[in-house]
């Protein structure tokens, strides 16, 4: 179980715009006047942070799509979602 994240399911903050371009997420944060691009795994986490998946669901999906063990997937997912939340790119439902 992933800890140290808000309860619920992550979803893109309503003020954020994002597109997948050439397999990478391009995320625009108008509040911070920033553009961020995510690598393949970050993009997949971003896609799964759709309000329908819990952080644990996302980690399990990563183990099915990539050669990664569940504890590593959980740690990476928690760290990445935590960073996105801290930058106001995600909210929780």
C-alpha positions in Angstrom: 0.0 0.0 0.0 1.3 3.4 -0.9 1.5 5.9 2.0 2.2 9.6 2.4 -0.2 10.6 -0.3 -3.6 12.2 0.1 -6.5 9.7 0.3 -8.4 9.0 -2.9 -7.5 8.9 -6.5 -5.3 11.4 -8.3 -6.5 13.5 -11.3 -5.1 16.4 -13.2 -5.7 19.8 -11.6 -8.4 21.6 -13.5 -6.1 24.5 -14.3 -3.6 22.2 -16.0 -3.6 21.5 -19.7 -1.8 18.4 -21.1 -1.3 16.5 -24.3 0.6 13.4 -25.3 3.1 14.3 -28.0 5.4 11.7 -29.6 4.7 9.4 -26.6 5.6 12.0 -23.9 3.2 14.0 -21.8 3.5 17.8 -22.2 1.9 19.4 -19.2 1.2 23.2 -19.1 0.8 24.8 -15.7 -0.6 28.3 -16.2 -0.3 29.2 -12.5 3.4 28.6 -12.5 4.0 29.6 -16.2 5.8 26.2 -16.6 5.8 23.5 -19.3 6.9 20.1 -18.2 7.6 17.0 -20.3 7.5 13.5 -18.8 9.5 10.4 -19.8 7.7 7.2 -20.8 7.0 6.0 -17.3 6.0 9.4 -16.1 3.7 9.8 -19.0 2.1 6.4 -18.2 1.6 7.5 -14.6 0.1 10.8 -15.8 -2.3 8.9 -18.1 -3.4 6.6 -15.2 -3.9 9.6 -12.9 -7.4 10.0 -14.3 -9.5 10.0 -11.2 -10.4 6.3 -11.8 -7.2 4.7 -10.5 -5.7 4.8 -7.0 -1.9 5.1 -6.6 -1.8 1.4 -5.8 -3.8 0.6 -9.0 -1.2 2.7 -11.0 1.7 0.8 -9.4 0.2 -2.6 -10.2 -0.4 -1.4 -13.8 3.3 -0.4 -14.1 4.3 -3.9 -13.0 2.2 -5.4 -15.8 3.6 -3.0 -18.5 7.3 -2.7 -17.4 9.8 -5.0 -15.9 9.5 -3.7 -12.3 8.7 -5.3 -9.0 5.7 -4.0 -7.1 7.6 -2.4 -4.2 9.7 -0.4 -6.7 6.7 0.6 -8.7 4.9 1.7 -5.5 7.9 3.8 -4.5 8.3 5.4 -7.9 4.6 6.1 -8.2 4.4 7.6 -4.7 7.4 9.8 -5.4 6.2 11.0 -8.8 2.5 11.6 -7.7 3.8 13.4 -4.6 6.0 15.7 -6.8 3.0 16.4 -9.1 0.8 17.2 -6.2 3.4 19.5 -4.6 3.5 21.4 -7.9 -0.3 21.7 -8.1 -0.5 19.6 -11.2 -2.7 17.0 -9.5 -5.6 17.0 -7.1 -7.4 14.1 -5.5 -11.0 12.9 -5.8 
